[in-house]
Amino acid sequence: MKRIAALGVLGFALAAGADDKDKVEVKKDKNSVKIEKKHTRGKSTDKTKVESKARHRMGGGTVSTTETKVEHARPGIGNDSKTKTKETVERDAAGNVVRQEKKVDH
């Protein structure tokens, strides 16, 4: 839950510092946050999408999942880069990390 709140604050901070060429969208729910940011400089475009979800476990504790997609597009086919990161953190009822998993795709 703290992570979702932190991502929400991050989204609002990004929106506050945005200039004319930035576009930031924040969608916030009780257990999820979605942030989309698009920044354009000349002909290149940076897109970032962050989706974070949290849920409670049956015996206590939480499971939070954060999925981040970053795309950098420049003119030409060979100049684009995409990165997808998925992080899962399970915590027990006391707040200790039981399992942490991070997967990065390029």
SERO-4910 file (N, C-alpha, C, O; in steps of 0.05 Angstrom, whole numbers):
BEGIN
 pado doro    nc1    nc2    nc3   cac1   cac2   cac3    cc1    cc2    cc3    oc1    oc2    oc3
  Met    A     16    -24      0      0      0      0     17     25      0     10     45    -13
  Lys    A     40     24     15     57     47     15     69     52    -12     73     75    -20
  Arg    A     75     31    -27     86     34    -54     66     47    -72     74     64    -88
  Ile    A     41     40    -70     20     53    -87     18     82    -81     16     99    -99
  Ala    A     19     89    -56     18    117    -48     42    132    -58     40    155    -67
  Ala    A     65    119    -57     90    132    -66     89    137    -96     97    157   -106
  Leu    A     78    117   -111     76    120   -140     56    142   -147     59    157   -167
  Gly    A     35    145   -131     16    167   -135     28    194   -131     24    212   -147
  Val    A     45    196   -111     59    221   -106     79    227   -128     81    250   -137
  Leu    A     92    206   -138    111    209   -160     96    219   -185    106    236   -199
  Gly    A     73    208   -190     57    217   -213     49    246   -211     51    260   -231
  Phe    A     41    255   -188     34    283   -185     58    301   -187     56    323   -197
  Ala    A     81    291   -178    106    307   -180    114    310   -209    123    331   -218
  Leu    A    110    288   -225    116    289   -253     97    309   -267    106    324   -285
  Ala    A     72    308   -259     53    326   -272     58    355   -265     54    373   -282
  Ala    A     68    360   -241     74    388   -233     98    399   -248     99    423   -253
  Gly    A    117    382   -255    141    392   -269    140    390   -299    160    393   -313
  Ala    A    116    384   -310    113    380   -339    113    407   -354    103    427   -344
  Asp    A    126    407   -377    125    430   -394    105    425   -417     89    407   -416
  Asp    A    106    443   -438     86    441   -459     87    415   -475     67    406   -486
  Lys    A    110    402   -477    113    378   -493    110    353   -477    114    331   -487
  Asp    A    102    355   -452     98    332   -435     68    327   -431     52    345   -431
  Lys    A     61    301   -429     34    293   -424     34    272   -403     47    251   -407
  Val    A     21    276   -380     21    257   -358     -7    251   -350    -24    269   -346
  Glu    A    -14    225   -348    -40    216   -340    -36    198   -315    -20    180   -315
  Val    A    -52    203   -295    -51    187   -271    -80    177   -265    -98    193   -263
  Lys    A    -82    151   -262   -108    139   -255   -103    123   -229    -86    106   -228
  Lys    A   -118    130   -209   -114    119   -182   -139    106   -172   -161    117   -174
  Asp    A   -136     82   -162   -158     67   -151   -150     58   -122   -129     66   -113
  Lys    A   -167     44   -109   -161     36    -81   -136     18    -80   -120     22    -62
  Asn    A   -134     -1    -98   -111    -20    -97    -93    -18   -122    -77    -36   -126
  Ser    A    -96      2   -139    -79      3   -163    -75     32   -171    -91     50   -165
  Val    A    -52     36   -184    -45     62   -195    -34     58   -223    -18     40   -228
  Lys    A    -43     75   -242    -32     74   -270    -22    102   -276    -36    122   -273
  Ile    A      3    103   -285     15    129   -293     25    126   -322     40    107   -328
  Glu    A     18    144   -339     28    145   -366     40    172   -371     28    193   -366
  Lys    A     65    172   -381     78    197   -387     89    196   -416    101    176   -424
  Lys    A     86    218   -430     96    220   -458    111    246   -460    100    267   -454
  His    A    136    245   -469    153    269   -471    163    269   -500    174    250   -510
  Thr    A    161    292   -513    170    296   -540    191    317   -542    187    340   -532
  Arg    A    214    310   -554    236    329   -559    242    327   -589    253    308   -598
  Gly    A    234    348   -603    239    347   -632    224    324   -645    200    324   -645
  Lys    A    239    305   -657    227    282   -670    228    257   -653    217    236   -660
  Ser    A    241    258   -630    242    235   -612    221    236   -590    213    258   -581
  Thr    A    211    213   -583    189    211   -563    197    190   -542    206    168   -548
  Asp    A    193    197   -517    196    179   -495    169    173   -482    154    192   -476
  Lys    A    163    147   -479    137    139   -467    144    122   -443    160    104   -445
  Thr    A    131    127   -420    134    111   -396    106    104   -385     90    122   -382
  Lys    A    102     78   -380     77     69   -368     84     53   -343    100     34   -344
  Val    A     72     61   -321     76     47   -296     49     38   -285     30     54   -283
  Glu    A     46     12   -279     22      1   -268     28    -14   -243     44    -33   -244
  Ser    A     17     -6   -221     22    -19   -195     -4    -28   -182    -23    -14   -181
  Lys    A     -3    -53   -173    -26    -65   -160    -18    -78   -134      5    -87   -131
  Ala    A    -36    -77   -115    -30    -90    -89    -55   -105    -80    -78    -96    -85
  Arg    A    -51   -127    -67    -74   -142    -56    -66   -155    -30    -42   -160    -25
  His    A    -86   -161    -14    -81   -174     12    -81   -204      8    -95   -215     -8
  Arg    A    -64   -218     24    -63   -247     24    -82   -257     46    -90   -243     64
  Met    A    -90   -283     42   -109   -295     60    -99   -296     89   -115   -288    107
  Gly    A    -75   -304     94    -65   -306    121    -53   -281    132    -40   -281    153
  Gly    A    -56   -259    119    -44   -233    127    -21   -227    108    -11   -245     94
  Gly    A    -14   -203    107      7   -194     88     -4   -184     62    -28   -184     58
  Thr    A     14   -175     45      6   -164     19     24   -175     -3     46   -184      1
  Val    A     13   -173    -28     28   -178    -52     26   -153    -69      4   -146    -77
  Ser    A     48   -141    -76     47   -117    -93     63   -123   -119     85   -134   -118
  Thr    A     51   -115   -141     63   -119   -168     66    -93   -182     46    -77   -183
  Thr    A     89    -87   -192     94    -62   -207    105    -70   -235    125    -84   -237
  Glu    A     92    -60   -255    100    -65   -283    106    -39   -296     90    -21   -297
  Thr    A    131    -36   -307    140    -12   -319    148    -17   -348    163    -36   -353
  Lys    A    138     -1   -366    145     -3   -394    156     24   -403    144     45   -400
  Val    A    181     24   -413    194     48   -422    200     44   -452    212     24   -460
  Glu    A    193     64   -468    198     63   -497    210     90   -506    200    111   -499
  His    A    232     87   -521    245    111   -532    244    108   -562    257     90   -573
  Ala    A    230    126   -576    227    124   -605    240    148   -618    234    171   -612
  Arg    A    258    142   -637    270    163   -653    265    156   -682    258    133   -689
  Pro    A    268    175   -700    263    170   -729    281    147   -739    305    146   -732
  Gly    A    270    129   -754    285    106   -765    278     81   -749    270     83   -726
  Ile    A    280     59   -762    271     34   -750    290     24   -729    282     14   -708
  Gly    A    316     26   -734    336     14   -716    342     31   -691    359     22   -675
  Asn    A    330     53   -687    337     71   -665    318     69   -641    321     85   -622
  Asp    A    299     51   -642    279     49   -620    289     30   -599    303     11   -604
  Ser    A    282     36   -574    289     18   -552    264     15   -534    250     34   -529
  Lys    A    260    -10   -524    238    -16   -507    248    -33   -484    264    -51   -487
  Thr    A    238    -26   -460    246    -42   -436    220    -46   -420    205    -28   -415
  Lys    A    217    -71   -411    194    -78   -394    204    -91   -369    220   -111   -370
  Thr    A    196    -80   -346    205    -90   -320    181    -98   -304    162    -82   -302
  Lys    A    181   -122   -292    159   -130   -274    171   -139   -248    189   -156   -247
  Glu    A    161   -126   -226    172   -132   -199    148   -140   -181    128   -127   -180
  Thr    A    152   -163   -168    132   -173   -149    145   -176   -121    167   -187   -118
  Val    A    131   -165   -101    141   -166    -74    119   -177    -56     97   -166    -56
  Glu    A    125   -199    -42    106   -210    -23    116   -204      5    139   -208     12
  Arg    A     98   -195     22    104   -188     50     85   -204     68     62   -209     62
  Asp    A     96   -212     91     79   -226    111     64   -206    128     66   -182    124
  Ala    A     49   -216    148     33   -198    164     49   -178    180     39   -157    187
  Ala    A     74   -185    186     91   -167    202    105   -146    184    118   -128    194
  Gly    A    102   -149    158    114   -130    139    141   -138    129    154   -123    114
  Asn    A    150   -162    136    176   -172    126    173   -183     98    153   -194     91
  Val    A    193   -179     81    193   -188     54    197   -218     53    218   -228     63
  Val    A    178   -233     43    179   -262     41    192   -270     14    208   -288     13
  Arg    A    183   -257     -7    193   -263    -34    194   -237    -50    176   -221    -49
  Gln    A    216   -234    -65    219   -211    -83    229   -222   -110    249   -236   -111
  Glu    A    215   -214   -131    222   -223   -158    222   -200   -177    204   -183   -176
  Lys    A    243   -198   -194    245   -176   -213    252   -188   -240    271   -204   -242
  Lys    A    237   -181   -261    242   -192   -287    244   -168   -307    227   -151   -307
  Val    A    266   -168   -322    271   -146   -341    273   -158   -369    288   -176   -374
  Asp    A    257   -147   -388    258   -155   -416    267   -130   -432    257   -108   -428
  His    A    286   -135   -450    296   -113   -467    285   -116   -495    291   -100   -513
***
